[in-house]
Amino acid sequence: MKRRDLLRMIGLTAGSAAMYQAMSSLGFAAESKFKQTTGLQGAPKGASVLILGAGIAGMVAAYELRQAGYKVQVLEYNHRPGGRNWSLRGGDSFTEMGGLTQHCRFDDGLYVNPGPWRLPYHHHGILSYCKKLGVPLESYVQVNYNAYLHSANAFGGKPQRYRTINADYRGHVAELLAKATQGGKLDAPVSKEDQELLLESLREWGALDKNFAYERGTTSSNRRGFDKDPGGGLSARPVPSTPLGLKDVLGSRLWSNLSAGEIYEFQTALFQPVGGMGRIGEAFGRELKELIRYNARVTAIQQDDHGVSVAYEDTNTPGQTLNARADWCLCTIPLSVLAQLPMNVSQPMTDAINAVPYAASVKVGLQFKRRFWEEDEHIFGGITYTDLPISNISYPSTGFHSSGKGVLLGAYIWGLNAYEFTAMTPEQRVRKAVEYGNQIHPQYKEEFEHGVAVGWHRSPFTMGCFGVWSEEARAQHYDNLCKVDGRIALAGEHASYLPAWQEGAVTSALDAIGRIHQRAMSGATA
C-alpha cells in the first residue's frame, strides 16, 4: 500500500485531524530544525526589503532584517498584526467573505483562538521570540484523564471518561497478551526469562490482578476510577468500578484518540501565551510598529533586474492604487491568495504556488454563564474527543476554579464537516455547535450565552486554514517554491515541513531571509 493511499483511508475513516497526525508520523511533518536566529549583519548600504504579510513569518523576517541593517517595509491586509496568530476577545469584530460580520461579546479576560492554540516545547523558534518579546507563557493542558471520549453510537451515546477507556483498553490487551505468553505462544520469539519479565510488565502496564486478569478491583480502579472514591472515617471504604467489556471497548472505537497526547507535537510540555495566542502577534506589532502598513491589500507583484514593485490599495479607501518598491521582496501571503495575484516569477515557482490546496477548518468559541465543566464534572483543561461533527471540545487551561463565566472551544472541525459548517451562516455554526455539544454536556443549552465561529475558507486573508502538501507535490514543487526567484522569495508555514504550525513559519522565514542576504551581499541582480 502506498503512503498516499494509507493517508486517504485514514482521512476517510477518522477525519483530517487524524490524517495530519499520520502525516507527522510518516515524516510529512517533521521536528523543528531551529537552533538559533540567523545572526544576519552587515546589510549592503541602503539595501531594502519589502515584506508582504505581517503574520508570524513576515514579522520574524522584518525583525531580523531590521537588526541586520536593511530598510524594511511590511504591507499587511488586516488592521492588526499576527495573521492567523489571532485571539478574539470582547469588542472585536471581523467580516468574512460573503459580507457577514461577527461581533465578539465575550466578557473581559475571555477569548478564543481561531488559529493556532498550542506551543510544543520543542518548537524552539517561536518560543525564542516569545522570550525576546517578553510574551509570558503558561502551561497548556493537552491530555486530561477526566475529560471525555465520546461516540454517538457507543454506550448509548453516553460519554466515557478518558481514563476509563485508557484503562480498559490497556487492561484487556495486557490480559490477552499475558494469556498468550502463559500458553507458550511466544516461546519462539521470547526467551523463558524474558517471558517472565514480560508478564511482570504486563501486570503493571495493564493493572492486572495476581492471576493476570483484568477484573473489577482496587488495582483496575486505581486506573479507571472508583464507583465511590476512598475517603476518611467510617465512610472511607472505596467501591471499585466494573471495567467495560473488551468487545464494547473495541467496538466503540474510542481507543482511536488515546494516542493524541503521545504524538510528538502534542507531548507535554505544551504552552500558551497568557491572555491568548494573539499576544505573540501583538508583541511583534509593537516591536515593529513603524515598519507595518495595515489595511494594505496587495493587488500585483512585479520584479525587474533592479527590484520589486508591489501595487496595493488601502482597504479603507478602495479604488486608489498605491505602490511600494524595494530591492528585494519576501512574500508570506498564503498560496491560496497568492495564486490569484499577477506576479512575474518563473514557471516552476508559478506551478508550485498552484500545486498546494488549503485545508478547510472551522473553530467555534462559546461563552457560558458558568464554568460547569469544572463545577459539575471536574474537568480542568484538556480536550474531549467525539465522532460528532464538532470533533472536539477544548476546555480552558487558565482561570481554574474561578467564579463567573467561561469560554470553551466548542468545535474544531476538519474535512467534509468543515465544508458543511463553512457553508452555514456564523449564527448557524454556533447553534449547531451548541446542539452537538449538548449531547456530551447537557448543561449547554441552559448555560450558553453567545459565541463566534470562524470558517477559515471564508477568511479573506487566507482562504483556508493551512497548505496541504501531497507526497507527489512536495517532491515535484517544494524546492521550487522555496528558492529565491529573481528578487522574490516566499515564506510561511506552507514553505516548511511543519505545515499548520507557527514554527514552520518561523523557520521558513529565517531560511528565506538568509538566502536573500547571501544574494544581496554577493551583489546578485537576478
Secondary structure as GFF3:
##gff-version 3
##sequence-region A 1 526
A	DSSP	alpha_helix	3	14	.	.	.	ID=ss1
A	DSSP	alpha_helix	16	25	.	.	.	ID=ss2
A	DSSP	beta_strand	48	52	.	.	.	ID=ss3
A	DSSP	alpha_helix	56	68	.	.	.	ID=ss4
A	DSSP	beta_strand	71	75	.	.	.	ID=ss5
A	DSSP	beta_strand	88	89	.	.	.	ID=ss6
A	DSSP	beta_strand	93	95	.	.	.	ID=ss7
A	DSSP	beta_strand	101	103	.	.	.	ID=ss8
A	DSSP	beta_strand	111	112	.	.	.	ID=ss9
A	DSSP	beta_strand	119	120	.	.	.	ID=ss10
A	DSSP	alpha_helix	124	133	.	.	.	ID=ss11
A	DSSP	beta_strand	137	140	.	.	.	ID=ss12
A	DSSP	beta_strand	148	150	.	.	.	ID=ss13
A	DSSP	three_ten_helix	155	157	.	.	.	ID=ss14
A	DSSP	beta_strand	160	161	.	.	.	ID=ss15
A	DSSP	alpha_helix	162	182	.	.	.	ID=ss16
A	DSSP	alpha_helix	192	206	.	.	.	ID=ss17
A	DSSP	alpha_helix	218	224	.	.	.	ID=ss18
A	DSSP	three_ten_helix	233	235	.	.	.	ID=ss19
A	DSSP	alpha_helix	246	252	.	.	.	ID=ss20
A	DSSP	three_ten_helix	254	257	.	.	.	ID=ss21
A	DSSP	three_ten_helix	260	262	.	.	.	ID=ss22
A	DSSP	three_ten_helix	264	266	.	.	.	ID=ss23
A	DSSP	beta_strand	270	273	.	.	.	ID=ss24
A	DSSP	alpha_helix	278	287	.	.	.	ID=ss25
A	DSSP	three_ten_helix	289	291	.	.	.	ID=ss26
A	DSSP	beta_strand	292	293	.	.	.	ID=ss27
A	DSSP	beta_strand	296	303	.	.	.	ID=ss28
A	DSSP	beta_strand	308	314	.	.	.	ID=ss29
A	DSSP	beta_strand	321	326	.	.	.	ID=ss30
A	DSSP	beta_strand	328	331	.	.	.	ID=ss31
A	DSSP	alpha_helix	335	338	.	.	.	ID=ss32
A	DSSP	alpha_helix	347	354	.	.	.	ID=ss33
A	DSSP	beta_strand	361	368	.	.	.	ID=ss34
A	DSSP	alpha_helix	372	375	.	.	.	ID=ss35
A	DSSP	beta_strand	383	386	.	.	.	ID=ss36
A	DSSP	beta_strand	392	394	.	.	.	ID=ss37
A	DSSP	beta_strand	406	414	.	.	.	ID=ss38
A	DSSP	alpha_helix	415	422	.	.	.	ID=ss39
A	DSSP	alpha_helix	426	437	.	.	.	ID=ss40
A	DSSP	alpha_helix	444	447	.	.	.	ID=ss41
A	DSSP	beta_strand	448	455	.	.	.	ID=ss42
A	DSSP	three_ten_helix	456	458	.	.	.	ID=ss43
A	DSSP	alpha_helix	471	482	.	.	.	ID=ss44
A	DSSP	beta_strand	488	490	.	.	.	ID=ss45
A	DSSP	three_ten_helix	493	495	.	.	.	ID=ss46
A	DSSP	alpha_helix	502	522	.	.	.	ID=ss47
###
